[in-house]
Amino acid sequence: MSGRDTTSGWPAADLDPVRRLHVLAAGIPGAHVTEGFVAAPYDRVRALLGELEGEFGRIVPDMRGLRVVRRDGVRVEALARSKYGMRARLRGEQRPGWCWLQSRFLLLGVAAAPDGDGTRVAFTGGVRVPGRAALVPLGVRREGERSLRRLRELL
């Protein structure tokens, strides 16, 4: 916690992007966060993860491509295509070290935070259960580990 909000008297907390990802994923049944350390400077990792139309598709295992169709400040709308041919219109937020995109049936989240000489990185995502705020838990952990491994290989 970072103190109190002086306007309302409520406690205020400043979370780094990786902790924020953990908090958001904790509210989604079936979500799992894969977190790891990358021995590369934060600025380099952040730049690579921020290339939604480029390297991001090489990092996320089932992503064939992602095309940003609208951007308004930190708000992003993108069209995604999986390697299986499925498509999704994702909406969300992207800022340095942070990206949270979701559609009716898909969720993608990635975060990075400086950690000494390297970077802590976290991934979450998966397929949503229709009609519920939940993710299908099958393969979520494996995909997160593959994303982390691919990121390390690209660096």
C-alpha positions as CSV (number, residue, x, y, z in Angstrom):
1,M,0.0,0.0,0.0
2,S,1.3,3.4,-0.8
3,G,-0.7,5.4,1.8
4,R,-4.1,7.1,1.7
5,D,-6.1,8.8,-1.0
6,T,-6.4,12.3,0.5
7,T,-9.7,13.0,-1.2
8,S,-11.6,10.0,0.1
9,G,-9.6,8.7,3.0
10,W,-9.5,5.2,1.5
11,P,-6.2,3.3,1.4
12,A,-4.4,3.6,-1.9
13,A,-2.2,1.0,-3.5
14,D,0.3,1.3,-6.3
15,L,0.9,-2.0,-8.0
16,D,3.5,-2.7,-10.6
17,P,2.2,-4.2,-13.9
18,V,3.0,-7.8,-12.9
19,R,1.2,-7.5,-9.6
20,R,-1.8,-5.8,-11.3
21,L,-2.0,-8.8,-13.7
22,H,-2.1,-11.2,-10.8
23,V,-4.9,-9.2,-9.2
24,L,-7.0,-9.1,-12.3
25,A,-6.5,-12.8,-13.1
26,A,-7.4,-13.7,-9.5
27,G,-10.9,-12.5,-10.3
28,I,-11.4,-14.8,-13.3
29,P,-12.2,-18.5,-12.6
30,G,-9.8,-20.8,-14.5
31,A,-7.2,-18.1,-15.1
32,H,-3.6,-18.8,-14.3
33,V,-0.7,-16.4,-14.3
34,T,2.7,-17.7,-15.5
35,E,5.5,-15.5,-14.1
36,G,9.2,-15.7,-14.7
37,F,12.4,-13.7,-14.7
38,V,14.0,-12.7,-18.0
39,A,17.7,-11.8,-17.9
40,A,17.3,-8.7,-20.2
41,P,16.8,-5.0,-19.4
42,Y,13.2,-3.9,-18.8
43,D,13.3,-1.4,-21.6
44,R,14.2,-4.1,-24.1
45,V,11.6,-6.6,-22.9
46,R,8.9,-3.8,-22.7
47,A,9.6,-2.8,-26.3
48,L,9.4,-6.3,-27.5
49,L,6.1,-7.1,-25.7
50,G,4.7,-3.8,-26.9
51,E,5.0,-4.7,-30.6
52,L,1.4,-6.0,-30.9
53,E,1.6,-6.2,-34.7
54,G,5.1,-7.7,-34.7
55,E,6.9,-9.8,-32.1
56,F,3.9,-10.2,-29.9
57,G,2.5,-12.8,-32.3
58,R,5.8,-14.7,-32.2
59,I,5.7,-14.8,-28.4
60,V,2.1,-16.0,-27.8
61,P,2.1,-19.6,-29.1
62,D,-1.3,-19.9,-30.7
63,M,-1.3,-16.4,-32.2
64,R,-0.8,-16.2,-36.0
65,G,-1.2,-12.4,-36.1
66,L,-2.7,-9.4,-34.5
67,R,-3.6,-6.1,-36.2
68,V,-4.4,-2.9,-34.3
69,V,-7.4,-1.3,-35.9
70,R,-8.0,1.5,-33.5
71,R,-5.9,3.3,-30.8
72,D,-7.1,6.1,-28.5
73,G,-4.4,6.8,-25.9
74,V,-4.0,3.6,-24.0
75,R,-7.2,2.1,-25.4
76,V,-6.6,-0.5,-28.1
77,E,-8.9,-2.4,-30.5
78,A,-7.3,-5.2,-32.5
79,L,-8.2,-8.1,-34.7
80,A,-6.5,-11.4,-33.8
81,R,-6.1,-14.6,-35.7
82,S,-5.1,-17.8,-34.2
83,K,-3.0,-20.5,-35.9
84,Y,-6.2,-22.6,-35.9
85,G,-8.0,-20.0,-38.0
86,M,-10.2,-18.5,-35.3
87,R,-10.6,-14.8,-35.2
88,A,-11.4,-12.3,-32.4
89,R,-11.9,-8.6,-32.0
90,L,-10.0,-7.7,-28.9
91,R,-10.5,-4.5,-26.9
92,G,-8.4,-3.4,-23.9
93,E,-5.5,-1.3,-22.7
94,Q,-1.9,-1.2,-23.6
95,R,0.7,0.9,-21.7
96,P,4.4,0.4,-21.1
97,G,4.9,-3.0,-19.5
98,W,1.2,-3.7,-19.6
99,C,-1.4,-5.2,-22.1
100,W,-4.8,-6.5,-21.3
101,L,-7.0,-7.4,-24.3
102,Q,-10.2,-9.3,-24.3
103,S,-13.1,-10.3,-26.6
104,R,-16.3,-12.2,-26.0
105,F,-14.4,-15.5,-26.1
106,L,-10.7,-14.7,-25.6
107,L,-8.5,-13.0,-23.0
108,L,-4.8,-12.1,-23.3
109,G,-2.8,-10.4,-20.6
110,V,1.0,-9.7,-20.4
111,A,2.9,-7.5,-18.0
112,A,6.6,-6.7,-17.3
113,A,8.3,-4.9,-14.4
114,P,12.0,-4.1,-13.8
115,D,13.7,-6.5,-11.4
116,G,17.4,-5.7,-10.7
117,D,19.4,-6.2,-13.9
118,G,16.5,-8.1,-15.5
119,T,12.7,-8.1,-15.9
120,R,9.8,-10.0,-14.3
121,V,7.3,-11.0,-16.9
122,A,3.8,-12.5,-16.4
123,F,1.3,-14.0,-18.9
124,T,-2.3,-14.9,-18.6
125,G,-5.0,-15.7,-21.1
126,G,-7.2,-18.3,-22.5
127,V,-10.6,-19.1,-24.0
128,R,-13.6,-17.8,-22.1
129,V,-16.5,-20.0,-21.2
130,P,-19.6,-18.8,-23.1
131,G,-22.0,-17.1,-20.8
132,R,-19.6,-17.0,-17.8
133,A,-16.7,-14.9,-16.6
134,A,-14.4,-17.9,-16.6
135,L,-11.6,-19.3,-18.8
136,V,-11.3,-22.9,-20.0
137,P,-8.4,-24.1,-17.7
138,L,-7.0,-26.6,-20.3
139,G,-3.6,-25.7,-21.6
140,V,-3.4,-22.3,-19.9
141,R,-0.3,-23.2,-17.8
142,R,1.4,-24.8,-20.8
143,E,0.7,-21.8,-23.1
144,G,2.1,-19.4,-20.4
145,E,5.3,-21.4,-20.1
146,R,5.7,-21.5,-23.9
147,S,5.2,-17.8,-24.1
148,L,7.9,-17.2,-21.5
149,R,10.2,-19.6,-23.3
150,R,9.6,-17.9,-26.7
151,L,10.2,-14.4,-25.1
152,R,13.6,-15.6,-23.7
153,E,14.5,-17.0,-27.1
154,L,13.8,-13.7,-28.9
155,L,15.9,-11.8,-26.4
